[in-house]
């Protein structure tokens, strides 16, 4: 069975309070998404966090997509 990009993401209560992180780091998916949201390119993020690889950025985005695809948002009344 082929590995998915999300195999690079780890959730462990002992690491960063259980927040999803890139395996082998303390760099959270949320941090990566915030950087992307502010307009940083994947290359800029890798330059800023040398422990990351471009595949880690893709994995963070894929993980976030999986998480939000299962959410249902209710309209505010």
N, C-alpha and C positions, 0 to 999 in steps of 0.2 A: 504494500500500500504506500502511495506517495505521501511525503510529508507536506503539510499545508504551511503557508507562511506563519500561521499562528502557533506552530510548534516552537517558535522562538520566544513566545511570551509565557511567563510563569506567574502563578498566583500562589503565594505562600504566606500564611499569617505571620511568620517570623521575619519576613522581608518587607519593609516599608508598610507595615501594618496590614498586609494582605492586599495592597494595591497591585494591579497587574504591572509587571516590570519586564524588561528585556532580560532573558535568562543570563545569569552570570554578572548582572549589573544591579545597581539600585536606581536605574533610570526608568521612570514610570511611563506607561503608555500616555497618561494624561499630560506629562511634560512634553512629550513628542508632539501630541496633538495641539497643545497650546502653541508650540513653536511653529508648526505648520499653519495654524490659524492666524498667527501674526504675520505670515507671509514668508517665513524662512523656507528655503529650498531644502530638500533632503541632503544635498551636499553641504550646505551651511550647517545643518544640524550635526552631521558627521564630523565636520571640522570643529565644531564647538564641543562635541562629546566624543573624543577619539576612541572610546571603547565601543562605539556603535559602528555598524556596517550599514550600507544602504538597504540591505535586506531587512534589517531591524526596523527601519522606518516603514517599509511596506508591511511588515508583520503587525506593527502597532495600528496602522490604518485598517488592515484586514480584521484585526481583533475588535476594534471599535465598531466596524460595520456589522460584525456578527452580534455584538452586544445590543446595538440599537435596533437591529432588524427584528428582535423579539419584543421590543417595547411597543406599547400602545399609549399614545398621548391623548389625554382628554382635553377637549376645548374648555377654556375658562368661561364661566357663565357670568 
